[in-house]
């Protein structure tokens, strides 16, 4: 099986990290690390001075002494598996000092010599329709195409996934089965993790460390990975999540008309790219944006924390990014808690382990009762529905307010260690590199809503809309999507279905196809949907101009412009004959947008069209094929591609 055929979106990878983690951060035993230098004062508006230059302390294998090597192999799409791999490495180093763990990205599998490995722990995420991380796909292909002898290897797999998507944890399950088929010994049963279930992760790590004491690991005098890593350039210059590019905002404009509070607020943003900056993309890719948090939310949190520590300086976490361009940093060793909360930590998504920490510091009766009600038998597993329903509606400030007395007793560094990293957000690129390589564009729906009688807002969308200005530089990188691509043949017709901001990549598709000599309406069909033609018809003028010039067939669905709501799937059924003709003429279908409702409804509509036409065809000939078989062929031929999200 070629895994390059499957999936939705791919990752830019963490290529700024080195092949092999022989590096630890000075003074770090909990995942934080000191800076050699950081930029000056943080500003909610100006973020060009927000970055750090980290000092790495070489962790070299002991000289003239044998080591017992352990391989921690990870495959990551957005960085979670990588973060867990390094966390596991730290725990293994602290608890089993006889072993020498090394962390390797599956992207670098060609440097591995499996005949020299006897104990391997694998941490791998699954993305989209059950595909491995993008940077791990070549490794999966190699496992699929070969029949290795791994009878000398002991291993275990921690598989990460999301039950909202089909093929839950399939990448981890696949690699587990391949290792087993090669004769490797599974020392701990594979653990399948749904959306970072910390209880399952901790249980697997504890079991793995305990089991490591009972495994006979072959000693070696020289670590081949150390020898190879020393030959690799120490500092990667490739733009990535760990080394983003500081791009200047050239343009920002509202694409919607806002008359009422519930009207959709969507903006168009363009970034300037300098010559040879390292930013390149293909239509279908996404732009990763690294935001800062809202100052007002930080002020509310600071009001609750231990006032004695407010002005102290704390270690910046080692996983925080370093820009690939920018001004020289000013000499400063650490940051205060306000600055750390601004750019390093997630203030929206709560780490369940925080409740275990709070439970150890609660002394007031009301808080004791609340924490006991949440932690049934002390459990933070996903099976504790009460806890996760509570978390689902709350942000960090809500937790701190509910347990103020306990929070004030907890050292700030300890609290920080129990917060999640502030992650980048990803937006489909709505412009073509081939048409203009010096501008990259995204289309962003601003997130604002109410929860628990409080006004809430999205981190990155309001950062882009409210907290940065034209001319500011913000950190960006490309997130590749090899499974959402235009056909190589410009003559192939394409059917694009993208309501709302799901239309963004199709704007890029059309820009790229406009460079072709054969840019005709019959070849480019767009189904676009929104609430109202006069309020949130994104890029209306652009698309109608293309339609008028016979470059685009445009089909619209405005759900609230008439008494009966009409959606893109309704338009598909209304145009069933043209959809069937497109299918039979080799058209490629693309769906972008909401995964919960829109994408399944669109798929159901297309399947019903296929079923109806196949029934008619099967009645007239003996060469019968089912609608499921027909649809599966579309997917295998890369003629039905999705970029959808929950």
Secondary structure, 3 states (H helix, E strand, C coil): CCHHHCCCCCCCCCCCCCCECCEEECCCCCCEECEEEECCCCCCCCCCCCCEEECEEECCCCCCCCEEEEEEEEECCCCHHHHHHHHHHHHHHHHCCCEEEEEEEHHHHHHCCHHHCCEEEEEEEEECCCEECHHHHHHHHHHHHCCCCCCCCEEEEEEEECCCCCCCCHHHHHHHHHHHHCCCEECCCCEEEECCCHHHHHHHHHHHHHHHCCCCCCEECCCHHHHHHCCCCCCCCCCCCCCCEEEEEEEEEECCCCCCCCCCCEEEEEEECCCCCCCCCCCCCEEEECCCCCHHHHHHHHCCCCHHHCCCEECEECCCCCCCCCCCCECCCCEEHHHHHHHCECCCCCCCHHHHHHHCCCCCHHHHHHHHHHCHHHCCCCCCHHHHHHHHCCCHHHHHHHCHHHHHHCCHHHHHHCCCECCCEEEEECCCCCCCCCEEEEEEECCEEEECCEEEECHHHHHHHHHCCCCCEEEEEEECCCCCCCCCCCCCCEEEECCHHHHHHHHHHHHHHCCCCCCCHHHEEEEEEECCHHHHCCCHHHHHHHHHCCCCEEEEEECCCCCCCCCHHHHHHHCHHHHHHHHHCCCEEEEEEECCCHHHHHHHHHHHHHHHHHHHHHHHCCCCCCHHHHHHHHHHCCCEEEEEEC
